Amino acid sequence: MYGLIGRIRAIAGQRAALADVLLEGTAAMPGCLSYVIAEDPADDDALWITEVWDSAASHQGSLALPAVKDAIARGRPLIAGFDSRSETRPLGGHGLHLA
């Protein structure tokens, strides 16, 4: 398994709009086991993105999907920057249904 956890900062006042864009492009991503967008309660402009994939290759392949490309293009103007990004190796847990 392959995981990513990252914190993204939206342009001031655009967090909800960025979250909407990110959530729209998540429905059909082969190999994606979990994709969670969460507001940072300590920062009005920040979002946390937590992803779990069956493999790093599936994650990389998702970047070529039309819906993901569209979300990236629409979201890019709303992004002020990326604070952190960590790759992980998920072991399992509540809500994560492993194949």
N, C-alpha and C positions, 0 to 999 in steps of 0.2 A: 504494500500500500504506500501511497504518497500523499503527503499533506502540506498545506500552506496556511500560514497565519500571517496576516498583514494589516497594517493600519494605514488608512488613506485619508488625506485631508482634502475636503472640498473647499472651493472658493467660498469665502464668507457668505453665509446665508443660503448656500446651495446644497447642503447635505441631503435634504429630503429628495431633491430632484436627482442627485447622483444615486442615491439608494434606489429610487424608482427605476432608473436606467439599468443598474446592476441586477436588480431582481427580475426584470423583464427577460433578460437573456439567459436565464438559468434552467428553463424547463426541460430541454432535451439535449443533454450533454452526455454522450456515451462514456461510461466509465466513471461518471461522477456519482459518488456515494453520498456526499453531503456538501452543501454550499450554503453558508449562513452569512447574512449581512446583519450587522448589529451596530446600533448607535453607541458611541462612547459617551457615557453620562457625564464625564468630566470635561468634555470638549465639544461644544456645539457644532463644530465643523468636521468632526472626525467620525469615521466608520471603521469597524473591524470586519475583516473578511476571513472566514475560516472555511477551508476547503479540504475534502477528503476524496481521493481518487483511487481507483484500483491500481493505477500505475502512473509514473511520471510521463510515459508516452501518451496515455489518454489525456492528461492535462495539456500536454503540448499540442496534441491533435485538436483539442477543443478550440484553440486559437484560430484555426482555419474554418470553423463553422460560420456560416453566414450570420446567424443571430448573434454570435459572440463578436464577430467583426463589427457588426452594426452597433452593438452596445459599447464597444471600445471607441468607435468613432463619435458616438453621441455623448459618451461620458467624458472623454478627454478634455473638452473645454470647461468642464465643471471641476476638474481636479487641480488643486493647488500644489499637491506633492504627496510623497509616500514617506511615512515616518519609519516604518520597520517592516521587515519581511523575513520570515523564518520558514525553512523547509522542515517538515517533520515526518516521522514514520509512525502513523497511527497504529495502535494495537487493538482498538475496539472500544466499546463503551455503549452506554444507554442511547438508543436512537440510531446507532450506526449498524445497519444490517449488512453483514458481510456475506459475500457470495460463497 
